[in-house]
Amino acid sequence: MSKTTGRACEAYGDMFLRRFIDFVTFSHHDRTQPFEIMATILNDEEIKKLIGKVILDGDVSCIKPNSYALRLGLHGEFLNSGKEFKLGTTKKGIKVQPGHSVALTAFETIDFSRETVRKIYPDHDLHAFISPLTDLSREGIVAPTTQVDVGYHGTLNWTITNTSNDVRNFLIEEKLFRLTIFKLAPGETPTNPYKGDYQSKTGYIRSQRRGAPVGMKESQWEDSCIEGGPEALLDNLIKSGYPWNLLGQRLQLIGGQFETVTNEFGDIKRAIEGLDKESKKLPTQLDEIIDRRTSELHFQWSASALTAVGVLAGLALAIATCDWAVKFLKSYGPVIGILIIIISVVAKILIPKIPRKKKP
């Protein structure tokens, strides 16, 4: 027998012995004591039961062996510029520039409320952990790991940061995060399920963290700027005298201009959104104006045509009942007809060339 085979037999022997000892120990266990049950991770078959009930807008193609792959949703915000976005109409994805962070939402909505969960698992609650797929870390995308509390209902939000030197593109409904779901045993379920600021909210929700109280002194703050940091170096550069002070002032000016441009970009974005809302009303208003003007022109044309017919009918009747008018037309009718034709042709040529006064 080889050494490898001997080691394998020894390992299997140890495992069999441990299993036998556990069996004997459990058979003599006090049956009056409850057997401890721990939380279990849901597998693919169990996750499939949650689609459409606990995982709303879910897709079975996103189910993995022991997790569900959350997809990129419709709403979010580029945190560096404060620009919010909405996908699904004309925009089909987002571009994340190097060094930029973006807040995202999941395409799915999660319902961990007890009322919903206990229809599937009586006496149990669901808890979950969210972690990024490994594809993100391989591309230099940093994303935090977070959790979903018992009782939570709403759209999940998270943030990613592009630490690479390349632009990273993400499509709508692309699989980005892994949702690992735990089924809690009766002894592990909390007394008070989640009832926080984000409960039952869908879409992109900005941070609900409350700021510091008004009136705090500057000395009560610990600043992130440290001695020897970029801000301190810039300040020392300005104080170092000519010509370095000019360079430092120029850099400081560029920084202020960049901040101004960022704020103006946000203002322009909001103004464009307002114009976009107004432009949606424009086609309806144009249709109403065209319909009203068409009706007016139709009425004017009908009145003019009726007047012309009345005049011609009256003139024809007057001529037909007057002997001298009939004799005059028989004698000079051809000449009059030629004159009318000439006058009409001349009017057709000259009238369009007559300058018209512009309306004030």
N, C-alpha and C positions, 0 to 999 in steps of 0.2 A: 504494500500500500504506500502511495506517495505521501509526502508531507502535506500537500494541499488537500488531498482527500481526507487525511486524518484530522486536519483542522476543521474541515467542514462537518465531519461526523461528530467531533467534539462540540461544535457550536450547536448543532441540532439536538444533541443529547442534553446540553445545558438548558436549551429552550423548552424541551419536553419536560425536564425535571421541574422548572419553574412553573409551567402550566399545571403540572400535577399537584404541586404544593398549593397553588392558588385555588384549585378545585377542592382539595381537602379542607383548606382553611375556610372557604366560603360555605362548604356543606355543614360545618360545625358553627357557623355564624349565628348569632342570636336573631331569629326570624322576626322578633318584635321590633328591631331597629330598622328604620327605613334605609333602603339602599340609595347612596348618593348618586344623583344624576347631574352631569355637567352640561353646559351649553354645547350645542352641536352646530357645525357648519353645514349649511344646506348644500346638497349636491345638485347636479343638473336636473334630475327628475323632480326634486322638490321645488327648485326655482321655477320650473315650468308651470307649477300650480299658481305662482304669484303673478304671472303675466296677465294684464288686464284687470287685476284686482288690487294687488299691492304695488306692482310696478305698472303704472298707467302709461300708455303709448309705448309699451315694451315690444320687443321683437325676439322671437325664439332663436334667431340667428346670432343674437348677442350672448346667449347662454354658453358659459364655459364649464369645465368639470365641476368647479366649486365656487363659481362667482358669476356675476353678470357684468358685461361691458357697457358702461354708460357712454352715450353718444353726445357729440357737440350739439347744443341747442340753438335756438334762434336769436337769443339776446345776449348782450355783453357790453363791455366797456374797455377801451384802450386806456389804461391807467396813466400812462405818461402824458397823454394829451387831454384826457377827460372826455374823449369822443365815444359816445355810445353808438352801437350798431344793431341792426336788425337784418337777419338773413332770411332767405326763403322766397323773396319776390324777384328782384334782379340780382342781388348779391348771393353768391353760392358758397362763399368761404371767406376766411380772414388771412391776412398776412401779418406776421409778428416780426418786427424788425429786431436786429441784434440789440440786446440790452433792454428791450422793452418788456413790460408786463401787461397781461390782459386778463380781465375777469370774465369768466365763462359761466354759462348755465348748461344744465343737462337737458337733453331732449325729452327725457322721461320725467314723470312726476312720481314721487315716492309717497305711499300712504302706509305708515307704520302705526296708525291709530289702533287702539285696542279693539274697537268695534269692527274694524276691517280684518285685522290679523286673526282674531279669535273665531271668526267664521271658518277659518282654514285650520288653525291650530288652537283648539280650546285649552285654556289655562296657560298659554304660552305667549310671550312677547318676542318681537324681532328687534335686533340691534345689528348695526352694520359698520364696517370700516371701508373707507374710500382710499384707494392708492392709485397712482398713475401707472399706466401700462409701461412695460420696459422699453417700448419703442421711443417714448418721450425722452427718457434719460440717455438713450443712445444718440439722440440728436441734440443733446445739450439743453433740453427743456427741463427746468426745475419746477416741481409742483409739490405742495405739501400733502401729507396724509392726514385725513380727518375722519370723523365718525358721524353716524346718524343715530340719534337717541331714540329710545323707545317712545312711541306716541307721536313722532314727527310726521307732519304731512305738508308737502309742498315741493317746490323745485329746488334741486341742489345747485349751489353755486360754488365755484372754486377759482383759484388764480394760478396761472402758469407764467414763467419768466424765461425768456430766450437768452441763455448765457453763451450761445455759440456766436460765431462771426458771420453766419449766413441767415438770410430771411427764411422763416419757417412758415409753410402754408398749411392750413387746416380747412377741410371741407365740412359743410353742414352734415350732421348725422354721422360723422367719422367717430370710430370707437377710440376713446381717450383714457377713460378711467375704469378701474376695476372695483365693483361693489361686492364685498364679501359679507354674506348675511349669516348671522348667528341666531339660532332658535334657543331662547333662554328657558331654562327649566323653571318650574313653579317657584322654587326657592330663590331664584335669581331675579325674578321680575321686580321692578321698582314699585314703590308705593305711589309715587307721583310721576306720571309720564311727562314728556316734554311739553312745555307751554310757553316757549320763549318768544322773542320778537319776530322770528321768521316763520312762525306757525301758520300754515294754510296760505302762504304767499307763493305766487307763481311768477315766472319770468325773472328778469335780472333785478336783484334787490341790493342797493348799496349798503355798506356797513352801517349797522344800527348802534355802533359803540358810542356811548355818551362821552362828550368831551370833558375837559377839566372845568372846575368851577371858576366863575368870573372873579377877578381880583387877586389872583395869585401873583406874588412878587417874582421878579426875574431871578432872584437869588434862590428861590425854592425849586428851580428847574435844574436838572442835570442835563447839560447840552451834549449832543452827539458830536459836535465839533471838538476835536482834541488838539493839544499842542503838537505842532508838527504836521497837522492835517492839511488838506488842500486849502481850506479857508484861511488858516493861519499863515500858510506859505504865501498866499496871495496878498494878505495884509502886510506881511514883512516885505514883500516885493515892492509894494506901493511906498512903504516907508524908507526904502533903501536909497532913494534919491535918483537923480538923472544918471543914465537913461532908463533904468529898470522901472522907475515909478510910472513912466509913460506906458510901458508894456503891461504893468499890473492894472493900471486904470483902463487900458484898452480891453483887457480880458474881463474886467469887472463890468464894463459897458456892454460887451458882447453877451455876458451872462444875463444882464438885465433885459437886453433886447430879445434874447431867446425866451425869457419868461413872458415878456410882453406879447411876442408872436404867439406863444402857446395860448395865452388868455384870449387874444384876438381871434385865434382859430376857433376857440370854443364859442365865442360870440357869433362869429360868422356861421358856424354850424347851426347854432340855434336859430339865427335869422333865416338860413336856407330852409330849415325845417318848417318855419312859419310860412315862407313863400310857397313851399311844396303843398302845404295844406290849402292855401288860397288858390293855387293853380289847379287843384282838383275840382274847384267850383267853377272854373272858367269855361270848360266845355258846355256845361248846363246853361250858363248865362249867355254864351254865344248862340246856342240853339234857340233860346227864347227871343233874343234880339232879331235873329234871322227870320224866325217865324212871324214875328210882329211886323217887320219891314216888308216881308213878302205879302202879307195880307193887305197892308196899306197900298203897295204898288198894284196889286191885283184890283183893288177897289178903284184906284185912280184910272187904271187902264180901261176898266169896264165903263166908268163914267165918261171918259173921253171918247171911247168907241160909240157909245150910245148917242152922245151929242153929235158926232160926225155923221152918223146914220140919219139922225133927225134932220140935220141941216141939208144933206143931200136929197132926202126924200121931199122936204119942203121945196127945195129949188127945182127938182124935177117936176113936181106937181104944178108949180107956178109957171114953168116954161110950157108944159104940155097944154095948159088951158089958155095960153095967150097966143093969138095968131101972129102978131108982129114979132114976138120972140122966136117963134118957129121959123118965120121967114128969114130973120136975122142969122140964126144958126145955120140955115141951109146955105146962105150966101157966104158967111165968114167963118163957118165952123172949122175947116181945115187950117186956116191961118191961126185961129185962136188955139187950136190943139197943139200946133207946132210951137207957139210961144210958151204955152204951159210946160211943154217938155223941156225947152231951153232953160226956162227959169228954174225948174226942178233940178236939172243937172248942175247949173251954176251954184245953186244953194247947197247942193250936196258937197261941192268942192270947197266953197268958201266958209261955210258955217263952222266946221271943225277947226279952221285956222284962226278964228276970232278969239283973242285972249279973254279969259274969264277972270273975274275978281275972286281972289281967295277969301274964304270965310274967315272972319276974325276968330 
